[in-house]
Amino acid sequence: MTAVSNANTWSVNEGKGEAFAAAIVTAKGIHERLGAEVAVLQTQTGGIPATLVYVTSFESGAAYGAFIDALGEDEEWQQFWAQALIDRPAELVQSALYSVVEI
C-alpha cells in the first residue's frame, strides 16, 4: 500500500507539449528504476486548470528517503534535469508531499 506520495503540478509551456511528453517518459523510466511508482494525471476540474500532475508513490517514508538519496546521486537524472532546465517544456506550479492517514 502506498504510504507516501509526491505530487508535482506542471503547466506545459506553449508549443512544448511534445517535448514535455517526451520528458515525462524519460523521467518516469528513471524514477521507476530508482523505486518509485509513477502516475501522470491530467486536471479535469478544480485544482489548477490545464495542468498535468506527476505523482511518485512509495510504500513507506523510508522508501521515499532512499529514493531521494538515490536520485541526488543518479547521473542519468542529473543529465536529464540539466537539459530540462535548458529546454523548459513546462513550469512547476505546485509541489506537495503527502502521507496516508490511516483511520
Disulfide bonds with the S-S distance in Angstrom:
none
